[in-house]
Amino acid sequence: MASLGSQAPHCLKYAIFAGSSKDSKMDEKVLKYVVKVVRDTRHDTLLFGPDSMDVPFVKKPVHYYSDRSQAPEWLRDAEKKLEQCDGFIYLCPEVNRSIPPNLANFIDHFGSNIYQAKPAAIITYSDNDSSGSIWVSNLLSIKLMSLSAHILPCFLHIPRQNIPSDHEDDSEKNSSEHSTEIGATAVKNGEAGSTKQSRASTSDTKLQMCRMIEQFDWLAKALAFRKEGSPFPSKGPSNLSVRFE
């Protein structure tokens, strides 16, 4: 578990849960980019990666202990940290049309005292189209709603080919300098259309993710401010229509 981000006025704390799939490189790419986008909110971020969620199979959730001191130390510490969070972001790869076992197992260790009146955003990704992600997002949202979380109404699914890479920001800066040469080569190879389409899809994914996190951030602030008796944030989030591609 790592703390990321920096202090800001009305600083909140968000927890990011990274599920694991059979492809650790794909998991890492998604996690890196989401962390980058969330850092731009300038709030504190608590990261639960696959290693942090490598915990024993749930036998007795922490809220089943009438005396918390009897619960394992790692479980008490995790509950304390999660109670201090103002919102949760779930990176959920599709595993056999379901939630990754490590993520489901980790969630089941805690009760509604963690999630009540707090927002939860769900980002799914997979090797293929969005058909499996619909199952995953529905299953995860039902699980979280049963724990009293406020589910962000828009889900985002990222197919493998649209996952932003580590080098894309640099390549976009230099793309105009080499566009003619690249275009000519691609035409010769019959790949110009697919190259442009791939870049457009990835760019669209970035835009959708930024807007989704903006909505999540606004909802988290609204709920946190309401608890404090403060007015809601004056500026509403951008409209977002997430397409499953």
CORJO-V106056 format. One record per residue. N is the residue number from 0. RES is the residue in three letters. D_FIRST is the distance of its C-alpha to the first C-alpha in Angstrom with 1 decimal. Layout:
# CORJO-V106056
n	res	d_first
N	RES	D_FIRST
N	RES	D_FIRST
This chain:
# CORJO-V106056
n	res	d_first
0	MET	0.0
1	ALA	3.8
2	SER	6.9
3	LEU	9.7
4	GLY	13.3
5	SER	16.0
6	GLN	18.1
7	ALA	21.0
8	PRO	23.8
9	HIS	22.7
10	CYS	19.1
11	LEU	17.0
12	LYS	13.3
13	TYR	12.3
14	ALA	9.6
15	ILE	9.7
16	PHE	9.9
17	ALA	11.0
18	GLY	13.7
19	SER	15.3
20	SER	19.0
21	LYS	21.4
22	ASP	21.0
23	SER	17.7
24	LYS	19.3
25	MET	19.9
26	ASP	16.3
27	GLU	15.1
28	LYS	17.9
29	VAL	17.2
30	LEU	13.5
31	LYS	14.6
32	TYR	17.4
33	VAL	15.8
34	VAL	13.2
35	LYS	16.4
36	VAL	18.3
37	VAL	15.9
38	ARG	15.7
39	ASP	19.5
40	THR	19.3
41	ARG	18.3
42	HIS	16.0
43	ASP	12.6
44	THR	9.8
45	LEU	6.5
46	LEU	5.2
47	PHE	5.2
48	GLY	7.0
49	PRO	9.8
50	ASP	8.6
51	SER	5.9
52	MET	9.1
53	ASP	11.5
54	VAL	12.8
55	PRO	16.5
56	PHE	18.8
57	VAL	19.2
58	LYS	22.3
59	LYS	22.0
60	PRO	19.6
61	VAL	18.5
62	HIS	21.2
63	TYR	23.8
64	TYR	23.6
65	SER	26.3
66	ASP	25.1
67	ARG	21.3
68	SER	21.7
69	GLN	22.7
70	ALA	19.4
71	PRO	17.0
72	GLU	14.8
73	TRP	11.5
74	LEU	13.0
75	ARG	14.2
76	ASP	11.0
77	ALA	9.3
78	GLU	12.7
79	LYS	12.9
80	LYS	9.9
81	LEU	11.2
82	GLU	14.6
83	GLN	14.0
84	CYS	13.2
85	ASP	16.4
86	GLY	15.9
87	PHE	14.1
88	ILE	14.4
89	TYR	14.7
90	LEU	15.2
91	CYS	17.6
92	PRO	19.6
93	GLU	22.9
94	VAL	23.4
95	ASN	27.0
96	ARG	27.3
97	SER	24.5
98	ILE	20.8
99	PRO	18.7
100	PRO	18.7
101	ASN	15.0
102	LEU	14.4
103	ALA	17.5
104	ASN	16.7
105	PHE	13.3
106	ILE	15.2
107	ASP	18.0
108	HIS	16.3
109	PHE	16.6
110	GLY	19.7
111	SER	21.1
112	ASN	20.3
113	ILE	16.8
114	TYR	18.5
115	GLN	21.9
116	ALA	23.3
117	LYS	20.1
118	PRO	20.2
119	ALA	18.6
120	ALA	19.1
121	ILE	19.5
122	ILE	19.6
123	THR	21.1
124	TYR	22.2
125	SER	24.3
126	ASP	26.9
127	ASN	29.8
128	ASP	31.1
129	SER	29.8
130	SER	31.7
131	GLY	28.8
132	SER	26.3
133	ILE	28.6
134	TRP	28.2
135	VAL	24.4
136	SER	24.1
137	ASN	26.7
138	LEU	25.2
139	LEU	21.7
140	SER	23.4
141	ILE	25.6
142	LYS	22.8
143	LEU	21.0
144	MET	24.4
145	SER	25.2
146	LEU	22.3
147	SER	23.9
148	ALA	21.6
149	HIS	23.6
150	ILE	23.3
151	LEU	24.0
152	PRO	27.4
153	CYS	26.9
154	PHE	24.9
155	LEU	24.3
156	HIS	24.9
157	ILE	24.5
158	PRO	26.8
159	ARG	25.9
160	GLN	28.7
161	ASN	27.3
162	ILE	23.8
163	PRO	23.7
164	SER	23.5
165	ASP	22.1
166	HIS	25.7
167	GLU	27.1
168	ASP	26.9
169	ASP	29.0
170	SER	31.4
171	GLU	32.0
172	LYS	33.1
173	ASN	35.5
174	SER	36.7
175	SER	39.8
176	GLU	41.1
177	HIS	41.2
178	SER	41.9
179	THR	45.6
180	GLU	45.1
181	ILE	42.2
182	GLY	44.2
183	ALA	47.3
184	THR	45.6
185	ALA	43.9
186	VAL	47.2
187	LYS	48.9
188	ASN	46.3
189	GLY	46.3
190	GLU	42.6
191	ALA	42.8
192	GLY	42.2
193	SER	39.2
194	THR	37.6
195	LYS	38.1
196	GLN	37.0
197	SER	33.7
198	ARG	33.0
199	ALA	34.0
200	SER	31.8
201	THR	28.7
202	SER	29.7
203	ASP	30.2
204	THR	26.8
205	LYS	25.3
206	LEU	27.6
207	GLN	26.7
208	MET	23.0
209	CYS	23.5
210	ARG	25.8
211	MET	23.7
212	ILE	20.8
213	GLU	23.6
214	GLN	24.8
215	PHE	21.4
216	ASP	21.0
217	TRP	24.6
218	LEU	24.2
219	ALA	21.2
220	LYS	23.2
221	ALA	26.3
222	LEU	24.8
223	ALA	23.1
224	PHE	26.4
225	ARG	28.4
226	LYS	26.7
227	GLU	27.6
228	GLY	31.1
229	SER	30.8
230	PRO	32.4
231	PHE	30.7
232	PRO	29.6
233	SER	32.9
234	LYS	32.0
235	GLY	31.3
236	PRO	29.1
237	SER	30.8
238	ASN	32.4
239	LEU	30.6
240	SER	32.1
241	VAL	29.8
242	ARG	31.7
243	PHE	30.8
244	GLU	32.1
